[in-house]
Amino acid sequence: MNVTLAVKQYISKMIENSGPGMKVLLMDKETTSIVSVVYTQSEILQKEVYLFERIDSQSRDSMKHLKAICFLRPTKENVEHLIQELRRPKYSVYFIYFSNVISKSEIKALAEADEQEVVAEVQGRSWEPSMLSRCTQGLTSVLLALKKCPMIRYQLSSDMSKRLAESVKQIITKEYELFDFRKTEVPPLLLILDRSDDAITPLLNQWTYQAMVHELLGLNNNRIDLSRVPGISKDLREVVLSAENDEFYANNLYLNFGEIGTNIKNLMEDFQKKRPKGQQKLESITDMKAFVDNYPQFKKMSGTVSKHVTVVGELSRLVSERQLMEVSEVEQELACQNDHSNAQQSVRRLLQNPRLSELDAVRLVMLYALRYERHSSSILPSDGRAEQERSMVQSVVEYGGKRVRGSDLITPTDAVAITKQFFKGLKGVENVYTQHQPLLHDTLDQLIKGRLRDGQFPYLGASSLRDRPQDILVFVIGGATYEEALTVYNLNRTTPGVRIVLGGSSIHNTKSFLEEVMLTTGHSTGGDRAHGSGRHGNRR
């Protein structure tokens, strides 16, 4: 993926959409830097862009012979500058492009300011054409394979959700005769959501086996690269974790870390019973790794167990090295409770820990910023990292802050409503906090109960579903997570007669989500600054 080329094509499209004629490019500080990276002055002059101005400049002259192309981040300051610009326009016509979602209230404010009707177009966060096509193809191919023609609901606060819903509807309408209809059958439901409505979930450490593997090691088409694990043997440098072909993984992928260790221990103890007396006790993950290394026969007979002992051992090492139990406790406090003073103290205390990785530090500051937006600047470091981290924090707030969200992600009653749950496991594994539930849980719960508001999640078209849906396909634009996969698994298990399938444009770990955020908001991560163990999310 060539990000520079993608940005260049996006800017080219903006310029082309304005039509022929002399143009001025109106930008802010950040978008000025973006344009300067992807375009030389001579290149952009060839596209009839003869002037470059800042939206916050007070010394611009009125030039009614120029068309204005505005490329801005959707900040409050930029919106206010644009409102003032439209009240006293200096150019003949305005084509306005934001690097991310802009709220309906701000769209309304811009429209009210446009008394002279000089605005020709306003666009916020939008689909990259090839990605829209890819997601449409993926969804329609699943529906065609299942021979299901669904009713579609989408997230009203997301223009991208509506665009994808319309694109899917257009294709399945053409292929209508291929679907299998039964008069008594309740139509399936396709629910299209936007990741920006819940930016907290992909920033949290998730403690089920599958989620931990993806977060700390990276799952890519069911494969894990273990080549960097200290002392790894040649035959375990790359392993496959597939629920289809690995019974242990299938039975444990949704279990918490402590339970996994216990289950591996039980398998190995069963084998030990066949060995001569006097063998060492298996008290910890370290003991189990030593046992596997010392008995090649066991390793040969039980490659599956050997693989999982290695994976769990590496997870345990990383959890200890990065102090993720302590980090996770503060993450849960930020996500689920409503005590700003304690949260601020906890985050500051961890940020002073020299063993805290850069990825975990950024993640904590981002969670704090999403939870307490008005105070977000108070937690940023004052050293050389500050400018880069401020940019990243600003990006995640632009992507999924209060102004963007269509749902009530955080409520003040969280601290009262949620009780801490502890999982006790193998020696060496401490209590794991798993208070947080993704927004998807509440959304699906309301949908199943027939209480999901049409005003927030309208149907595409005039028809609506009268009965409780039986088959639900959920698609998350911007990527789903394995914590959300666990939510779907639990709802399928506890809700008879309802079958839910989860999909998304990717399956995120923290690192891939940060890349998504920075790309979507038009920022750069500064090389590969947010270093972590996870790989890029799996593209579907």
N, C-alpha and C positions, 0 to 999 in steps of 0.2 A: 504494500500500500504506500503510495507516494503522497504524503500529506501536503507537501508544498504544491504539487500539481493540482490536487483537489481544491485547495484554497484559491489558486490562480484561476481555475476554471469557474469557480463560484463568483469571483470578482468579475471575470469576463462576461459571465451571464448577466450580472447586474447592469454592466455597461451596455451590452447588446439590447437588453429589454427597454432601455430608455430611447432607443431609436437613433436616427442620424441627427447630427447637429453638434455644436460646441457644448462642452460639459465642464462642470466643476465637481470635484470629488470632495465631499464634506465629511470629515472624520473626527474621531477623538484621539487621545494620546495612544491608546492601545491599538486601535485599528490602523492608525498611521504607521505604526511599527510593522503590523501584519502586511500591509500593502507594500511597504518598502522592501520587505524580504522577498516577496514573490514577483515583483515587477520592477524593471528598470524604468527610469523616466522616459527614455526614448521609446520603449515598448508601449507604455500607456499613452504617450502622445499620439501614436499611430491609431489609437482608438478614439480620437477626438476629445480626449480629456486634457484640457489646457491649463487647468488651475487646480491647486490642492490647498484646501483650507481646513482649519480646525473649527469645530462647532462652538468652542468656547472662546474664540477670538473676538475681541471687541472692535477690531480695526478693519473689518471687511467692508468693501465698497459694494454698492448696489450695482448688479450687472444683469439686467433683465434679458439680455440676449443669450444667457447661459442656462442650461438645464442643470439642476443639482441632483447628484446621486449621493445620498446620505448612507454611509456605512458606519454604524454605531453599536456600541454595547448598550443593552437595555437597562442602564443605570438610572436612578432617579435624577441625577445631575444632567445626564444627556437628554432625558425626556423633557426636563424643564428648559434646557437650552433650546431644544427643538420647538417647544411651545412658543417661546419668545420669538424664535425665527419665523414661525408661521404667522404670527400676529403682524409682523412687519417683514414680509418676504423680500429678499434681495435678488431672487432669481425667478425665472419665468414659470418653472414647474419643478416639483420635487418627487423623486423616486426614493422611498425610504426603506432601508434594509437594516434589520437588527440581527446581531450575531446569535441571539437566543430568543426565548419566548418573551413577549411583552403582554402584560395583563390587559384585560378588556377595559378596565377603568382608565388605563393610560391611553389605549386606543381612542376611547371616548374623549379624553382630554385633548388629544391631538386633533381629533375631528372638530371639536368645538373651537379650537384655536385657528383652524383653517377657514376663516371667514371669507377669504378671497378665493377659495377653492383652487389652490395651486398644487395640492397633493394628487399625484396621478396613481401612486401605488404605495402600500405599506406591507412589508413582509417581516415576520419574526423568524424564529427557528423553523426551518423547513427541511423537507426531504432532499437528500442527494439522489438524483434520478435513478441511478443504478441500484441504490439500496432500496428505494421504494419498489422497484421492479423485482428485486430479489425477495423481499418480504412477501410481496403479493404472490409471486410464483410458489414460494414455500407453503403459504397458507392454502392456496387454491389446490395445490397438488395433494395435500393431506385431505382436504375436503372431497376431492374427486376420488381419491383412493378409498375413502370411507363411504363414498356415494351419499354424502350428506349435504343438503342445501340449508345452511343455517340462517336464522335471524341474527342480525348484527346489532350490537350495542357498542358505543364508543365513548371515550372520556371527552366530555364537552370542552373542558379547559385546554385540550390539546388539539390544535389544528392538524398536527401530524396523525393523530388517531383517526380523525374524520377522513383525511385524505386516503389513508390505508383502507379504511372501511369502504369508501367509495370505489377504490381500485379493485378490491376483492369482489365487491358486489357486481361490478361491471363484468368481470370474468365469469363468475358463476352463473350470472344471468344468461350469458351466451351459451354456456354448457348445460343449461337447465335440463335438457332431455336425458342427460347422462346420470342424473341423480335418481336414487331409489326412494320412492315415496310410498308410504302406507297411510291410509286414511286415519287410522287410530294413533298414529305415531306423533308424539310431541316433537316439534322441530328442534334440532340442536341449536345451541346459542354460541355465537362467537363474540367474546368480550375483548375489546382492544383497549389497552391501557398504555400510559406513558410513564417511563422510569422516573421522570422528573417529579412525579407526584410523591415518590418515596425515595429520596436520596440517602436516607439514613441506613436502610437495610444493607445495601452493598458495602457500606463502610464498617460494618461490625464484624468482629471475629465470630465465626459460626462453629459450633462445637460438635456437630455430627461428623461421622467418619468421612463421608463424601465431601462435605463442605470444607473440612479441615485439609483434606488432601489437595483440593483445588486452591485454597487460600495460601497454603504454605509450600506446596510442591508444584502445583499446576497440573491440571488435567487437560490434555489435548487429544481429542478423539479417543478417549479412554486410556491414553498412554501417559505414563509418568517418567520423566527424565530424572534418574537418581545418580547420574554420573558424577555429580559434585558432592555426593555423600561421602564423608571421610571413611576410608577403608572398604569401600563397596567392592564386591566381587564382580568379575566380568559379566557373569550371567544375570546379574541383577541391576545392571546400569540403566536399563529401560524395562519397565514392567507394564503389564496391561491389567487394568481394573475394569471388568465388565460384568454387570449383574446378570447378563445372559449366560455367561460361561464360567462364572466364579461363584459357587454356592455360598462360600463364606462372605464374600462381598455383598451378595444379594440379601443375605440375612442380617447384615450389620451396617449397611450404608446409612441408615437413618438413626442408628444408635449413637449415644454420646461416647466421648473418648474413654471414660472409665469403664463402661460396659464392654467396649471393644477389647481393651486390654484383658479384662476378665475372661472373655470368651476365647481369646487366643491362649491364655494360660490354661484354660480347661482342656482345650484340644491337645496341648503339649503334655499335660499331666496324664491324659489318657494314654499317650504313647509311652510316657515314662514308666507306667505300671508294667510294661513289658520288658523293661530294662532290669539289670541286676540291682539289688538293693544298694543303698549307700549313695545314690546320685544326689546332686545338689538340689536344694529346694528352689522353686521358682517364685521368688518374692517380688520381683520387679521386672520391668521391661528389659533392663540391662541383663538380668539373669537369663531371661529367655533368649536374648541375642547371643549370649555366650554359649548357651546350650546348643543352639542351632549351629554355631561355628564349630563346636567341638565334636559334633556327630554328623559327619558327611552322609552316613546312611539315612539318618532322619531327613536330612536336607534333600536327598534324592527321592525318598519315598513321599515326602510331603512338600513339594515345591510351592503349593499354594500357601501353606502355613508359613514357610520360609519367607515368601514374598511379603506377607502381611506383617510378620514380625519385623522385617526390615523397614517397611513403610511406617509402622507405628513407632518403631524405635527412632526413626528420623523425625517424625512429628513431635515425639517427646523431647528430643534434643532441642528442636527449634523453639518449642514452647518454653523450655527452661532458659535457653540462651537469650530469647527476646522478652522474657518475663511476661508472657502473654496472659497468664492468669490474672496478674495485677492489672494489666492493661484492659483486659476484658471486663473486669469488675467496674472500672471507671467508665468504659464504653456503655455498659448497661445502665449505670447511674445517669449518664447523659441522655440515653435514649428513652428511659422509662420513668425517671423521677423528675420532680419539679422543685429542686432546691438549688438555686443558682449559686449561693455562697459556697456550699459544700462542693458543688461541681467545679467551680472555679479553683478552689483550693486543691482538689484532687488532680485536676489537669496540670496546674502549675507544679505540683509536687512531682508528677511523672515526667514532665518536660525537663526537669533538672536532673533526672536520672541519666548518667552517662551511658548506661547499657540500653537505653531506649533507641530503637532503630529509627531512621529518618522517616520510613514509611509509617510506622506506628505513631510517631510524633505528628505528622501531617494529618493522619486519620483522626487523632484525638482533637486537634484544633478545628478540623472541618466539622466534626460532630458537635463540638461546642458552638461553632458559628451557626450551624443549622438550628440548634436548640435555643440559643440565646443570641439572636442576630444583632440586637442593639448593643451588646457588649462584646462582640466578636473581636474588635481591635485590641481589647485589653489583655488578651491572652497571647498575642503574637510575640515571638522572641525579638530581642533588641539587637542581636548580633547580625552577622552578614547574611544569615538565612532569611531575615525578616522580609525583604523585598520579594523573594521568590515565593515564600510561604503566603505572604499577603495576596499575591496574584492567584495562587492556587485556592486559597480560602474564598477569595472574591468570586472565583469561577464556580465553585460548588454552590455558593449562595445564589449566583445568577442562574445556575442550572436548576436548583431545587429548593430555593428559599420560599418564604411565605408569599411573596408576590407572585410566584409561579404556580404554586401548588393549587390544585382544584379541590382537595379534600383537607379535612382537619387532621393532619398527621400527628400532632402533639397536643394533648389536652392537659389542663392543670390538675386533673384528678388521677393522673397516672400513678402517683406515689401512693395513693390510697387504694387504687384498684388492683395493683399488682403485688403479689407476694413472691419473695425470692424463693427459687427452687434450687435445691442442691442435689448433685449427683455424686455419690461416693463410688469410687472405683479402686483400681489397683494401687498398691503402695507407690508413692511418688507422684500420683495424680491428685491434685487438690480439688476442692469443690469448684464446680463450674457454674457460673451464673448464666441462666438462659431465660431471663424475664421477658425479653423482647419478642413481640409478634409482629411480623410485617403487616403493612397496611392491607396487603392482598387478603389476609385472613378475614378482616372485617368486611371488605368489599364482597368477597365470595359468600360469607355468612349472610349478609344482607340480600344478596342476589338469590340464594337458595330459599330464603324465607319470604321472598317476594317484596322486600322492603327497599331495594336499591332504587334510589330516586331517579326518575326519568329526567328531571331537570339537570342532574349531574352526569348521567349516563344514558342519553337518549337512544332510541332505536333509529336505525337508518331506514327511512321509508315510513309509510303510514301504519304498517302492521305492528302489533306488539304481542308478546307471549302472555296468554292468560293463565296457563298452568305452570306449576313448578318445573323448571328445566331439568331434564334428565341427563343430557350430554352437554357439557360445557367445555369449550375450547378457549383458553385464555392466552392472549399474545401480548407481551410487554415490549413496546418500542423502546429501544435503548438498553435492552438486556434484562434477563431474569437472574435470580440467584438460587443457590441450593437451599437456602433457608426457606425461600418461597416454595421450592419443590417439596420440602418437608411439610409445609402447610397444606399443600395440595394432597400429599400422601395421607396425612391425618384426616382431612375432610373426606377423602374417598373411603377411608377405613371406618369412619364414624357416622356417615350419612348414607343409609341404605337407599338404593334407587337413583343415586346421583353419581355420575362419572365425570371427572374433571381431568383435562389434559392441559399441561402448562408448556408454553413455548415462548420464545423471544428472539430478538435479533442477535443475542449472544447470551452466554452464561458467564456472569462476572465473578471475578475475585476483586479484591480491593484495587490492585494495580491496574487491571484492565478497565475498571470503572473510572479511575482517575484519568486514564488516557481518553476515555469516552467524553468525560466532562471537559477536559482541556481542549479537545478537538471541537466539540460542539460549541463551546463558548468562544472559540477563536484565540485561545491562549496557547502558550507552549510550556511544556514541563521543564524546559531548560536542559535539553539532552535527555537523560534518563535519571532525573534527580530522585524520584521517589522509589528508591531501590527496595526490592522485596524479593521473597522467594517465589511468589506466584508468577505464572506466565500470563500471556494475553488470553482473554476470555475466548471460549470456543465459539466460533462463528457457525451458525446453523444455516 
